[in-house]
Every structure is written in structure tokens, then in C-alpha cells.
């Protein structure tokens, strides 16, 4: 399982690197351009992933904080 995760992460990194750093210099009519989505998605996809991850982490922290809150004891006046 570890090898599969490693190779898929390596493939994704190489694909994204080629898409963002090499493909802008390749002619738009070249057939290799068909292997990659439009360039604006090179920014949209990571931003969506970061927003989703931030939302999940924030929700997790909020749930943990609510569940671990100890009830306050009310002080009685003398």
C-alpha cells in the first residue's frame, strides 16, 4: 500500500509540475496540450483542496473543543 501511495503522489507531482511549468511554453496546437486541462485549473484545484482541508481541520478542532469543554461550576455568593 505504501508503494502505491508513493507512486501516485510522485505521478501527481510530476503531472502538475509539467502542467504548470512546461506546458505554457508548448504551442497551443500541439497534441500534447490535449493531455492537460485549461491553465486556470492549475490554480483553482489547489485552492479548492486547501479550502476543503482547512474546513475539515477547523470542523475537527471545533468538535474536539466542544466535546472536551468542562462544565463551569457556579460560585455561590456569601
N, CA, C and O atoms as a CHARMM CRD file, in Angstrom:
* protein
*
  312
    1    1 UNK  N      0.81900  -1.18700   0.00000 PROA 1      0.00000
    2    1 UNK  CA     0.00000   0.00000   0.00000 PROA 1      0.00000
    3    1 UNK  C      0.86700   1.25700   0.00000 PROA 1      0.00000
    4    1 UNK  O      0.54000   2.24600  -0.65500 PROA 1      0.00000
    5    2 UNK  N      1.95500   1.21000   0.72500 PROA 2      0.00000
    6    2 UNK  CA     2.84000   2.36200   0.78500 PROA 2      0.00000
    7    2 UNK  C      3.43700   2.70700  -0.56600 PROA 2      0.00000
    8    2 UNK  O      3.58500   3.87800  -0.91400 PROA 2      0.00000
    9    3 UNK  N      3.78300   1.65700  -1.33700 PROA 3      0.00000
   10    3 UNK  CA     4.34200   1.89000  -2.67500 PROA 3      0.00000
   11    3 UNK  C      3.31100   2.55200  -3.58700 PROA 3      0.00000
   12    3 UNK  O      3.64900   3.45100  -4.35700 PROA 3      0.00000
   13    4 UNK  N      2.08000   2.11900  -3.50300 PROA 4      0.00000
   14    4 UNK  CA     1.03200   2.69800  -4.34800 PROA 4      0.00000
   15    4 UNK  C      0.82300   4.17700  -4.02500 PROA 4      0.00000
   16    4 UNK  O      0.67600   5.00000  -4.92900 PROA 4      0.00000
   17    5 UNK  N      0.81000   4.50600  -2.74400 PROA 5      0.00000
   18    5 UNK  CA     0.64700   5.90300  -2.35400 PROA 5      0.00000
   19    5 UNK  C      1.83900   6.72700  -2.81600 PROA 5      0.00000
   20    5 UNK  O      1.66800   7.84200  -3.31100 PROA 5      0.00000
   21    6 UNK  N      3.04800   6.18900  -2.65900 PROA 6      0.00000
   22    6 UNK  CA     4.25200   6.89900  -3.07700 PROA 6      0.00000
   23    6 UNK  C      4.25000   7.15900  -4.58200 PROA 6      0.00000
   24    6 UNK  O      4.51600   8.27800  -5.02000 PROA 6      0.00000
   25    7 UNK  N      3.95200   6.13100  -5.36900 PROA 7      0.00000
   26    7 UNK  CA     3.98000   6.29100  -6.81800 PROA 7      0.00000
   27    7 UNK  C      2.85900   7.20100  -7.32300 PROA 7      0.00000
   28    7 UNK  O      3.05900   7.96600  -8.26700 PROA 7      0.00000
   29    8 UNK  N      1.69300   7.12200  -6.70300 PROA 8      0.00000
   30    8 UNK  CA     0.62000   8.02200  -7.12500 PROA 8      0.00000
   31    8 UNK  C      0.94700   9.46800  -6.75200 PROA 8      0.00000
   32    8 UNK  O      0.65600  10.37600  -7.53100 PROA 8      0.00000
   33    9 UNK  N      1.54000   9.70500  -5.58900 PROA 9      0.00000
   34    9 UNK  CA     1.93600  11.06700  -5.21000 PROA 9      0.00000
   35    9 UNK  C      3.02800  11.58600  -6.13400 PROA 9      0.00000
   36    9 UNK  O      3.01800  12.76000  -6.50500 PROA 9      0.00000
   37   10 UNK  N      3.96200  10.73000  -6.50600 PROA 10     0.00000
   38   10 UNK  CA     5.02000  11.12800  -7.43700 PROA 10     0.00000
   39   10 UNK  C      4.44000  11.45900  -8.80100 PROA 10     0.00000
   40   10 UNK  O      4.83700  12.44600  -9.41900 PROA 10     0.00000
   41   11 UNK  N      3.50500  10.64600  -9.27600 PROA 11     0.00000
   42   11 UNK  CA     2.87100  10.89800 -10.56700 PROA 11     0.00000
   43   11 UNK  C      2.11500  12.22400 -10.55000 PROA 11     0.00000
   44   11 UNK  O      2.22300  13.01500 -11.48700 PROA 11     0.00000
   45   12 UNK  N      1.35100  12.46900  -9.48700 PROA 12     0.00000
   46   12 UNK  CA     0.58800  13.71000  -9.38900 PROA 12     0.00000
   47   12 UNK  C      1.52200  14.91100  -9.35100 PROA 12     0.00000
   48   12 UNK  O      1.25600  15.92500  -9.99700 PROA 12     0.00000
   49   13 UNK  N      2.61400  14.80600  -8.60000 PROA 13     0.00000
   50   13 UNK  CA     3.57500  15.90900  -8.53300 PROA 13     0.00000
   51   13 UNK  C      4.19700  16.18400  -9.89800 PROA 13     0.00000
   52   13 UNK  O      4.28900  17.33900 -10.31300 PROA 13     0.00000
   53   14 UNK  N      4.62300  15.14200 -10.59300 PROA 14     0.00000
   54   14 UNK  CA     5.23100  15.33100 -11.91100 PROA 14     0.00000
   55   14 UNK  C      4.22800  15.88000 -12.92300 PROA 14     0.00000
   56   14 UNK  O      4.56100  16.77300 -13.70200 PROA 14     0.00000
   57   15 UNK  N      3.01500  15.35800 -12.91600 PROA 15     0.00000
   58   15 UNK  CA     1.97600  15.82800 -13.82700 PROA 15     0.00000
   59   15 UNK  C      1.70100  17.30900 -13.60300 PROA 15     0.00000
   60   15 UNK  O      1.64600  18.08700 -14.55500 PROA 15     0.00000
   61   16 UNK  N      1.52600  17.70000 -12.33200 PROA 16     0.00000
   62   16 UNK  CA     1.22700  19.09500 -12.01500 PROA 16     0.00000
   63   16 UNK  C      2.41000  19.99900 -12.37400 PROA 16     0.00000
   64   16 UNK  O      2.21500  21.10400 -12.87900 PROA 16     0.00000
   65   17 UNK  N      3.62600  19.53500 -12.11700 PROA 17     0.00000
   66   17 UNK  CA     4.81300  20.32700 -12.43400 PROA 17     0.00000
   67   17 UNK  C      4.94300  20.54900 -13.93500 PROA 17     0.00000
   68   17 UNK  O      5.22700  21.66100 -14.37800 PROA 17     0.00000
   69   18 UNK  N      4.73700  19.50400 -14.70800 PROA 18     0.00000
   70   18 UNK  CA     4.80000  19.64500 -16.16700 PROA 18     0.00000
   71   18 UNK  C      3.67800  20.55600 -16.65200 PROA 18     0.00000
   72   18 UNK  O      3.88900  21.40100 -17.52300 PROA 18     0.00000
   73   19 UNK  N      2.49600  20.38400 -16.08900 PROA 19     0.00000
   74   19 UNK  CA     1.33100  21.18600 -16.48700 PROA 19     0.00000
   75   19 UNK  C      1.55700  22.67000 -16.24100 PROA 19     0.00000
   76   19 UNK  O      1.20500  23.50000 -17.07800 PROA 19     0.00000
   77   20 UNK  N      2.15000  23.01100 -15.08400 PROA 20     0.00000
   78   20 UNK  CA     2.27800  24.42100 -14.73400 PROA 20     0.00000
   79   20 UNK  C      3.56900  25.06500 -15.22000 PROA 20     0.00000
   80   20 UNK  O      3.58600  26.26400 -15.49600 PROA 20     0.00000
   81   21 UNK  N      4.65300  24.29400 -15.33100 PROA 21     0.00000
   82   21 UNK  CA     5.93800  24.89600 -15.67500 PROA 21     0.00000
   83   21 UNK  C      6.38300  24.68800 -17.11100 PROA 21     0.00000
   84   21 UNK  O      7.12800  25.50700 -17.64800 PROA 21     0.00000
   85   22 UNK  N      5.94000  23.60200 -17.74800 PROA 22     0.00000
   86   22 UNK  CA     6.41800  23.29300 -19.09500 PROA 22     0.00000
   87   22 UNK  C      5.37600  23.63200 -20.15700 PROA 22     0.00000
   88   22 UNK  O      5.71500  24.19000 -21.20100 PROA 22     0.00000
   89   23 UNK  N      4.12100  23.30300 -19.90100 PROA 23     0.00000
   90   23 UNK  CA     3.09700  23.44800 -20.92700 PROA 23     0.00000
   91   23 UNK  C      2.83900  24.88700 -21.38900 PROA 23     0.00000
   92   23 UNK  O      2.41600  25.06500 -22.53100 PROA 23     0.00000
   93   24 UNK  N      3.06400  25.91100 -20.58400 PROA 24     0.00000
   94   24 UNK  CA     2.89600  27.26900 -21.12600 PROA 24     0.00000
   95   24 UNK  C      3.86100  27.58400 -22.27400 PROA 24     0.00000
   96   24 UNK  O      3.59800  28.49300 -23.06300 PROA 24     0.00000
   97   25 UNK  N      4.96000  26.85700 -22.37700 PROA 25     0.00000
   98   25 UNK  CA     5.93500  27.10200 -23.43000 PROA 25     0.00000
   99   25 UNK  C      5.72100  26.22600 -24.66100 PROA 25     0.00000
  100   25 UNK  O      6.42900  26.37800 -25.65700 PROA 25     0.00000
  101   26 UNK  N      4.75200  25.30800 -24.60400 PROA 26     0.00000
  102   26 UNK  CA     4.43900  24.43400 -25.73100 PROA 26     0.00000
  103   26 UNK  C      3.34000  25.09200 -26.55500 PROA 26     0.00000
  104   26 UNK  O      2.42200  25.70200 -26.00600 PROA 26     0.00000
  105   27 UNK  N      3.43900  24.96600 -27.85700 PROA 27     0.00000
  106   27 UNK  CA     2.45900  25.56600 -28.77000 PROA 27     0.00000
  107   27 UNK  C      1.05600  25.05200 -28.45500 PROA 27     0.00000
  108   27 UNK  O      0.87400  23.86900 -28.16700 PROA 27     0.00000
  109   28 UNK  N      0.07100  25.93900 -28.51000 PROA 28     0.00000
  110   28 UNK  CA    -1.30300  25.56600 -28.14700 PROA 28     0.00000
  111   28 UNK  C     -1.93100  24.57400 -29.11500 PROA 28     0.00000
  112   28 UNK  O     -2.91600  23.92300 -28.76600 PROA 28     0.00000
  113   29 UNK  N     -1.39100  24.44400 -30.31400 PROA 29     0.00000
  114   29 UNK  CA    -1.94600  23.49500 -31.27800 PROA 29     0.00000
  115   29 UNK  C     -1.27800  22.13100 -31.20000 PROA 29     0.00000
  116   29 UNK  O     -1.66300  21.21200 -31.92200 PROA 29     0.00000
  117   30 UNK  N     -0.29600  21.99000 -30.34300 PROA 30     0.00000
  118   30 UNK  CA     0.40700  20.70400 -30.22200 PROA 30     0.00000
  119   30 UNK  C     -0.51500  19.67200 -29.57300 PROA 30     0.00000
  120   30 UNK  O     -1.26300  20.00600 -28.65400 PROA 30     0.00000
  121   31 UNK  N     -0.47200  18.41000 -30.04400 PROA 31     0.00000
  122   31 UNK  CA    -1.37600  17.38400 -29.49200 PROA 31     0.00000
  123   31 UNK  C     -1.15700  17.08500 -28.01300 PROA 31     0.00000
  124   31 UNK  O     -2.06800  16.58400 -27.35500 PROA 31     0.00000
  125   32 UNK  N      0.01100  17.37400 -27.47700 PROA 32     0.00000
  126   32 UNK  CA     0.27200  17.11700 -26.05600 PROA 32     0.00000
  127   32 UNK  C     -0.61000  18.00200 -25.17200 PROA 32     0.00000
  128   32 UNK  O     -0.89800  17.64700 -24.02800 PROA 32     0.00000
  129   33 UNK  N     -1.03200  19.13900 -25.69300 PROA 33     0.00000
  130   33 UNK  CA    -1.90200  20.03600 -24.92300 PROA 33     0.00000
  131   33 UNK  C     -3.22600  19.37000 -24.56500 PROA 33     0.00000
  132   33 UNK  O     -3.87700  19.78000 -23.60400 PROA 33     0.00000
  133   34 UNK  N     -3.63600  18.35300 -25.31800 PROA 34     0.00000
  134   34 UNK  CA    -4.90100  17.65800 -25.04300 PROA 34     0.00000
  135   34 UNK  C     -4.83200  16.80200 -23.78800 PROA 34     0.00000
  136   34 UNK  O     -5.86800  16.38300 -23.27200 PROA 34     0.00000
  137   35 UNK  N     -3.62200  16.53300 -23.28500 PROA 35     0.00000
  138   35 UNK  CA    -3.46600  15.71000 -22.08300 PROA 35     0.00000
  139   35 UNK  C     -3.65500  16.49800 -20.79200 PROA 35     0.00000
  140   35 UNK  O     -3.70700  15.91500 -19.70900 PROA 35     0.00000
  141   36 UNK  N     -3.75900  17.82000 -20.90200 PROA 36     0.00000
  142   36 UNK  CA    -3.83400  18.67400 -19.72300 PROA 36     0.00000
  143   36 UNK  C     -5.07100  19.55700 -19.79100 PROA 36     0.00000
  144   36 UNK  O     -5.46900  19.97800 -20.87700 PROA 36     0.00000
  145   37 UNK  N     -5.68500  19.84300 -18.64200 PROA 37     0.00000
  146   37 UNK  CA    -6.83100  20.76100 -18.61400 PROA 37     0.00000
  147   37 UNK  C     -6.38600  22.21000 -18.86200 PROA 37     0.00000
  148   37 UNK  O     -5.19800  22.48500 -19.02800 PROA 37     0.00000
  149   38 UNK  N     -7.33700  23.10700 -18.88300 PROA 38     0.00000
  150   38 UNK  CA    -7.04000  24.52800 -19.07300 PROA 38     0.00000
  151   38 UNK  C     -6.15400  25.02700 -17.93600 PROA 38     0.00000
  152   38 UNK  O     -6.18100  24.48900 -16.82900 PROA 38     0.00000
  153   39 UNK  N     -5.37000  26.06000 -18.22500 PROA 39     0.00000
  154   39 UNK  CA    -4.37500  26.53400 -17.25600 PROA 39     0.00000
  155   39 UNK  C     -4.99800  27.14000 -16.00200 PROA 39     0.00000
  156   39 UNK  O     -4.39300  27.08300 -14.93200 PROA 39     0.00000
  157   40 UNK  N     -6.18300  27.71300 -16.11000 PROA 40     0.00000
  158   40 UNK  CA    -6.77300  28.32700 -14.92100 PROA 40     0.00000
  159   40 UNK  C     -7.08400  27.29900 -13.83300 PROA 40     0.00000
  160   40 UNK  O     -7.16800  27.64300 -12.65400 PROA 40     0.00000
  161   41 UNK  N     -7.25400  26.03800 -14.23300 PROA 41     0.00000
  162   41 UNK  CA    -7.49600  24.97900 -13.25500 PROA 41     0.00000
  163   41 UNK  C     -6.24800  24.64500 -12.45100 PROA 41     0.00000
  164   41 UNK  O     -6.34100  24.01500 -11.39800 PROA 41     0.00000
  165   42 UNK  N     -5.08100  25.06100 -12.93500 PROA 42     0.00000
  166   42 UNK  CA    -3.84000  24.84100 -12.18200 PROA 42     0.00000
  167   42 UNK  C     -3.84400  25.64400 -10.88300 PROA 42     0.00000
  168   42 UNK  O     -3.12300  25.30400  -9.94500 PROA 42     0.00000
  169   43 UNK  N     -4.64300  26.69600 -10.82100 PROA 43     0.00000
  170   43 UNK  CA    -4.78200  27.47600  -9.59800 PROA 43     0.00000
  171   43 UNK  C     -6.04700  27.07700  -8.84700 PROA 43     0.00000
  172   43 UNK  O     -6.03900  26.98000  -7.62000 PROA 43     0.00000
  173   44 UNK  N     -7.12100  26.84800  -9.57300 PROA 44     0.00000
  174   44 UNK  CA    -8.40300  26.54100  -8.92000 PROA 44     0.00000
  175   44 UNK  C     -8.36100  25.24500  -8.11500 PROA 44     0.00000
  176   44 UNK  O     -8.86700  25.20200  -6.99300 PROA 44     0.00000
  177   45 UNK  N     -7.77400  24.20300  -8.66400 PROA 45     0.00000
  178   45 UNK  CA    -7.76100  22.90400  -7.97600 PROA 45     0.00000
  179   45 UNK  C     -7.02000  22.97100  -6.64200 PROA 45     0.00000
  180   45 UNK  O     -7.58000  22.54400  -5.63300 PROA 45     0.00000
  181   46 UNK  N     -5.77300  23.49200  -6.58300 PROA 46     0.00000
  182   46 UNK  CA    -5.10900  23.57200  -5.27000 PROA 46     0.00000
  183   46 UNK  C     -5.83800  24.47600  -4.27400 PROA 46     0.00000
  184   46 UNK  O     -5.85300  24.18700  -3.07700 PROA 46     0.00000
  185   47 UNK  N     -6.43600  25.55900  -4.75300 PROA 47     0.00000
  186   47 UNK  CA    -7.17800  26.44300  -3.84700 PROA 47     0.00000
  187   47 UNK  C     -8.38400  25.71300  -3.26800 PROA 47     0.00000
  188   47 UNK  O     -8.65600  25.82700  -2.07300 PROA 47     0.00000
  189   48 UNK  N     -9.10800  24.96500  -4.09700 PROA 48     0.00000
  190   48 UNK  CA   -10.25300  24.20300  -3.59500 PROA 48     0.00000
  191   48 UNK  C     -9.81300  23.13900  -2.59300 PROA 48     0.00000
  192   48 UNK  O    -10.48700  22.92200  -1.58700 PROA 48     0.00000
  193   49 UNK  N     -8.69500  22.47800  -2.85900 PROA 49     0.00000
  194   49 UNK  CA    -8.18400  21.45900  -1.93300 PROA 49     0.00000
  195   49 UNK  C     -7.79400  22.10100  -0.60300 PROA 49     0.00000
  196   49 UNK  O     -8.09300  21.55400   0.45900 PROA 49     0.00000
  197   50 UNK  N     -7.13100  23.25500  -0.65000 PROA 50     0.00000
  198   50 UNK  CA    -6.74300  23.93700   0.58500 PROA 50     0.00000
  199   50 UNK  C     -7.95800  24.40200   1.37900 PROA 50     0.00000
  200   50 UNK  O     -7.97100  24.28000   2.60400 PROA 50     0.00000
  201   51 UNK  N     -8.97600  24.93200   0.70900 PROA 51     0.00000
  202   51 UNK  CA   -10.18300  25.35700   1.41400 PROA 51     0.00000
  203   51 UNK  C    -10.91100  24.17500   2.04100 PROA 51     0.00000
  204   51 UNK  O    -11.39200  24.26600   3.17100 PROA 51     0.00000
  205   52 UNK  N    -10.99100  23.07600   1.31600 PROA 52     0.00000
  206   52 UNK  CA   -11.62400  21.87800   1.85800 PROA 52     0.00000
  207   52 UNK  C    -10.86300  21.35700   3.06900 PROA 52     0.00000
  208   52 UNK  O    -11.46700  21.01700   4.08600 PROA 52     0.00000
  209   53 UNK  N     -9.53700  21.29300   2.96200 PROA 53     0.00000
  210   53 UNK  CA    -8.71900  20.81300   4.08000 PROA 53     0.00000
  211   53 UNK  C     -8.84300  21.73500   5.28500 PROA 53     0.00000
  212   53 UNK  O     -8.95000  21.26100   6.41600 PROA 53     0.00000
  213   54 UNK  N     -8.82900  23.05100   5.05800 PROA 54     0.00000
  214   54 UNK  CA    -8.98000  23.99500   6.17200 PROA 54     0.00000
  215   54 UNK  C    -10.34700  23.83800   6.83300 PROA 54     0.00000
  216   54 UNK  O    -10.45500  23.92000   8.05700 PROA 54     0.00000
  217   55 UNK  N    -11.38400  23.61600   6.04200 PROA 55     0.00000
  218   55 UNK  CA   -12.71500  23.41100   6.60500 PROA 55     0.00000
  219   55 UNK  C    -12.80800  22.13800   7.43600 PROA 55     0.00000
  220   55 UNK  O    -13.41700  22.12900   8.50500 PROA 55     0.00000
  221   56 UNK  N    -12.20400  21.07100   6.94300 PROA 56     0.00000
  222   56 UNK  CA   -12.22600  19.79900   7.67700 PROA 56     0.00000
  223   56 UNK  C    -11.44300  19.92100   8.97400 PROA 56     0.00000
  224   56 UNK  O    -11.90700  19.47500  10.02300 PROA 56     0.00000
  225   57 UNK  N    -10.25400  20.52300   8.91200 PROA 57     0.00000
  226   57 UNK  CA    -9.43900  20.67600  10.11800 PROA 57     0.00000
  227   57 UNK  C    -10.13100  21.59700  11.11700 PROA 57     0.00000
  228   57 UNK  O    -10.15000  21.30700  12.31300 PROA 57     0.00000
  229   58 UNK  N    -10.69800  22.70200  10.64300 PROA 58     0.00000
  230   58 UNK  CA   -11.41400  23.60800  11.53800 PROA 58     0.00000
  231   58 UNK  C    -12.62200  22.95000  12.17900 PROA 58     0.00000
  232   58 UNK  O    -12.88700  23.15700  13.36300 PROA 58     0.00000
  233   59 UNK  N    -13.35200  22.16300  11.41300 PROA 59     0.00000
  234   59 UNK  CA   -14.50800  21.44700  11.97500 PROA 59     0.00000
  235   59 UNK  C    -14.07000  20.43300  13.02000 PROA 59     0.00000
  236   59 UNK  O    -14.69400  20.30900  14.07400 PROA 59     0.00000
  237   60 UNK  N    -13.00700  19.71700  12.73000 PROA 60     0.00000
  238   60 UNK  CA   -12.49100  18.73100  13.68400 PROA 60     0.00000
  239   60 UNK  C    -12.07000  19.40700  14.98500 PROA 60     0.00000
  240   60 UNK  O    -12.41500  18.94100  16.07100 PROA 60     0.00000
  241   61 UNK  N    -11.32000  20.51300  14.87100 PROA 61     0.00000
  242   61 UNK  CA   -10.88800  21.21800  16.07800 PROA 61     0.00000
  243   61 UNK  C    -12.07700  21.77000  16.85600 PROA 61     0.00000
  244   61 UNK  O    -12.07800  21.73300  18.08600 PROA 61     0.00000
  245   62 UNK  N    -13.08100  22.27700  16.16200 PROA 62     0.00000
  246   62 UNK  CA   -14.27300  22.77400  16.83800 PROA 62     0.00000
  247   62 UNK  C    -15.01200  21.67900  17.58500 PROA 62     0.00000
  248   62 UNK  O    -15.44400  21.87500  18.72100 PROA 62     0.00000
  249   63 UNK  N    -15.15500  20.53900  16.95400 PROA 63     0.00000
  250   63 UNK  CA   -15.83600  19.40900  17.61100 PROA 63     0.00000
  251   63 UNK  C    -15.06800  18.95300  18.83300 PROA 63     0.00000
  252   63 UNK  O    -15.65900  18.68900  19.88000 PROA 63     0.00000
  253   64 UNK  N    -13.73600  18.85600  18.70700 PROA 64     0.00000
  254   64 UNK  CA   -12.91600  18.43400  19.84000 PROA 64     0.00000
  255   64 UNK  C    -13.01500  19.43800  20.98800 PROA 64     0.00000
  256   64 UNK  O    -13.10000  19.04500  22.15100 PROA 64     0.00000
  257   65 UNK  N    -13.00400  20.72600  20.66400 PROA 65     0.00000
  258   65 UNK  CA   -13.09500  21.74200  21.71300 PROA 65     0.00000
  259   65 UNK  C    -14.45100  21.71600  22.41200 PROA 65     0.00000
  260   65 UNK  O    -14.52400  21.89400  23.62800 PROA 65     0.00000
  261   66 UNK  N    -15.51800  21.49500  21.65900 PROA 66     0.00000
  262   66 UNK  CA   -16.85100  21.45200  22.26900 PROA 66     0.00000
  263   66 UNK  C    -16.99500  20.21700  23.14800 PROA 66     0.00000
  264   66 UNK  O    -17.55700  20.29800  24.24100 PROA 66     0.00000
  265   67 UNK  N    -16.50100  19.09400  22.69300 PROA 67     0.00000
  266   67 UNK  CA   -16.64800  17.85700  23.47700 PROA 67     0.00000
  267   67 UNK  C    -15.76500  17.84000  24.71800 PROA 67     0.00000
  268   67 UNK  O    -16.11000  17.19900  25.71100 PROA 67     0.00000
  269   68 UNK  N    -14.63500  18.53200  24.67500 PROA 68     0.00000
  270   68 UNK  CA   -13.73200  18.48700  25.82100 PROA 68     0.00000
  271   68 UNK  C    -13.96600  19.62800  26.80600 PROA 68     0.00000
  272   68 UNK  O    -13.27100  19.71600  27.81800 PROA 68     0.00000
  273   69 UNK  N    -14.91900  20.49100  26.53200 PROA 69     0.00000
  274   69 UNK  CA   -15.19800  21.60500  27.44000 PROA 69     0.00000
  275   69 UNK  C    -15.79200  21.06900  28.73200 PROA 69     0.00000
  276   69 UNK  O    -16.76000  20.30900  28.72400 PROA 69     0.00000
  277   70 UNK  N    -15.19600  21.47900  29.83400 PROA 70     0.00000
  278   70 UNK  CA   -15.69500  21.04900  31.14100 PROA 70     0.00000
  279   70 UNK  C    -16.76500  22.03200  31.59200 PROA 70     0.00000
  280   70 UNK  O    -16.62200  23.23800  31.39200 PROA 70     0.00000
  281   71 UNK  N    -17.81700  21.53700  32.18800 PROA 71     0.00000
  282   71 UNK  CA   -18.84900  22.46400  32.66300 PROA 71     0.00000
  283   71 UNK  C    -18.29700  23.32600  33.80200 PROA 71     0.00000
  284   71 UNK  O    -17.60500  22.83300  34.69200 PROA 71     0.00000
  285   72 UNK  N    -18.61700  24.61300  33.75400 PROA 72     0.00000
  286   72 UNK  CA   -18.15000  25.53400  34.78800 PROA 72     0.00000
  287   72 UNK  C    -19.01400  25.39300  36.02900 PROA 72     0.00000
  288   72 UNK  O    -20.23200  25.23000  35.95200 PROA 72     0.00000
  289   73 UNK  N    -18.36200  25.46000  37.15100 PROA 73     0.00000
  290   73 UNK  CA   -19.12000  25.43000  38.38600 PROA 73     0.00000
  291   73 UNK  C    -19.50200  26.86000  38.75400 PROA 73     0.00000
  292   73 UNK  O    -18.70400  27.78600  38.60900 PROA 73     0.00000
  293   74 UNK  N    -20.69100  27.02000  39.21600 PROA 74     0.00000
  294   74 UNK  CA   -21.19800  28.35100  39.57000 PROA 74     0.00000
  295   74 UNK  C    -20.80400  28.63000  40.99900 PROA 74     0.00000
  296   74 UNK  O    -21.11700  27.84900  41.89700 PROA 74     0.00000
  297   75 UNK  N    -20.11600  29.74600  41.21900 PROA 75     0.00000
  298   75 UNK  CA   -19.74100  30.13300  42.58400 PROA 75     0.00000
  299   75 UNK  C    -20.95000  30.73000  43.28800 PROA 75     0.00000
  300   75 UNK  O    -21.69300  31.53100  42.72100 PROA 75     0.00000
  301   76 UNK  N    -21.12200  30.32500  44.52000 PROA 76     0.00000
  302   76 UNK  CA   -22.23800  30.87400  45.30100 PROA 76     0.00000
  303   76 UNK  C    -21.75800  32.09900  46.04500 PROA 76     0.00000
  304   76 UNK  O    -20.64400  32.15100  46.56500 PROA 76     0.00000
  305   77 UNK  N    -22.63400  33.07900  46.07700 PROA 77     0.00000
  306   77 UNK  CA   -22.30800  34.30800  46.81600 PROA 77     0.00000
  307   77 UNK  C    -22.45400  34.08500  48.29900 PROA 77     0.00000
  308   77 UNK  O    -23.30600  33.32100  48.75100 PROA 77     0.00000
  309   78 UNK  N    -21.61900  34.75600  49.04200 PROA 78     0.00000
  310   78 UNK  CA   -21.68200  34.63200  50.50700 PROA 78     0.00000
  311   78 UNK  C    -22.47200  35.71600  51.12200 PROA 78     0.00000
  312   78 UNK  O    -22.62100  35.75600  52.34300 PROA 78     0.00000
